[in-house]
Amino acid sequence: MTSALVVRPISTAEHLDFVRGQASVSFLQTPAWATVKNEWRGESIGWFEGEALVGAALVLYRQLPRFRRYLAYLPEGPDIDWTDGNLARWLTPLAAHLKSQGAFGIRMGPPVVTHRWHAATIKQAIADPVLTTLSAVPADVSDPAALDVAAELGRLGWKEIGSEGGFSAGQPKFNFQIPLAGRDEEDLLAGMNQQWRRNIKKATKAGVEVTRGSRADLAEFHRVYTETAERDEFTPRPLAYFERMWDALTAEEADRLVLYLAHHEGDLVAATTMVRVGTHAWYSYGASTTAKRDVRGSNAVQWQMIRDAKQAGAETYDLRGITETMDSDDSHVGLIQFKVGTGGEAVEYLGEWDLPLNRALYLGFTTYLKRRSR
């Protein structure tokens, strides 16, 4: 018979010690992320079995306008034993604690992978006019235990948030990842398509130099990032956000966040950031100039990040979100084609799930979000 679990607040130091003891957790579940997302109130919590800390999470509280009630958000978390087979003993005390903190609802993103598709499978699907979404493509790997988790969440009253093209209001359900474990550089290059290998070689021949930047270089990164935002029509984050991200993450671990700069003949042509927690590394933000795109700085900087992640002990290089479309006529398919060229795999997570604690406030909140997104 398993003993009951107790959820209570833990210190930043306790939380960080727990993170360091895991193979990896999402960087969105590190204590430092509460400082980055300073428009939310952050709290580190732990699951205790007796005196032993057996699970942890970063909770971000977003207050309702004019009410001292909150949405409690656990992005890509919590970090608990999802294979336990009895999720109620983990999630029931979680709900009780968050309700005591004034939460009207909980949103979380279990870090549980349900399906995987290899690069070759995706390429074939894009070429097939009948297959227009990734979900319609038979997965190369499926995890029945992960699907059991989804079923149990439903029985416990949690509801999966609907997504559009694989993206919900929070984190992406579909990501693209490159497995690194047991592979050398030659194997990683061989796994890429001809276009990626050609572009990496072209960047080297053109004299593109990739270096690591410092905090002082964030302004140059941001200049190229805002150019990228204007070209690709998305709203850029301010420079202060990246400075806060740098300060918070590097204070936690010196190499938690790394800035990469690709120069050609003195001109900055591409810049990226990489975050690593244990055995998992994430491509976080990227930017490139319109000028000199032919020297392939973006490919060069990605290749350097992949190699550095491998050397640092990462077993997964995560290119983050992709949309679900496989329709060759959809403009979003270009993002998938770019990432598929690396030879990795698409992975589907369980997605984000909500548990209403106060149904009236939760309904009002979700209605407001739907109106705002129109």
Secondary structure, DSSP 8 states (H G I E B T S, - for coil): -----EEEE--HHHHHHHHHTSS---GGGSTTHHHHTTTSEEEEEEEEETTEEEEEEEEEEEE-TTSS-EEEEETT--BS-TTSS-THHHHHHHHHHHHHTTEEEEEE----EEEEEEHHHHHHHHH-TT--BGGGS--SEE-HHHHHHHHHHHHTT-EE---BTTB-SSSBSEEEEEE-TT--HHHHHHHS-HHHHHHHHHHHHHT-EEEEE-GGGHHHHHHHHHHHHHHHT-----HHHHHHHHHHHHHH-TTSEEEEEEEETTEEEEEEEEEEETTEEEEEEEEE-STTGGG-HHHHHHHHHHHHHHHTT-SEEEEEE--SB--TTSTTHHHHHHHHTTT-EEEEE---EEEESSHHHHHHHHHHHHHHT-
